[in-house]
């Protein structure tokens, strides 16, 4: 259901996306290797995945 993509140089997972048989089109990016200035410029949205499945911001 999910296709993982890794860096060809170091092998770290860089991102993942929907696989061939996925029922949703979700993507994720590994930002642990991103420069600090990129991280500081991001806006985080809080999501209630336990009860309401709504964004809380």
C-alpha positions, 0 to 999 in steps of 0.5 A, a space after each residue: 500500500 505504501 512505496 518507500 523511497 530511499 537516498 541512493 547515497 546514504 540509504 535513508 528514507 527520504 519520502 513515501 507515497 501511495 503504492 500501486 494498490 493504495 486507496 488514498 493518495 497520502 505522502 510523507 517527507 522525512 524532514 529530519 535531514 532538512 536544514 534548520 532554516 527550512 524546519 523553522 519556516 514550516 507551519 504545523 497543523 494539529 490533527 485529531 486522529 483518535 476521535 474527530 479526525 479533524 484538524 484542530 488549528 
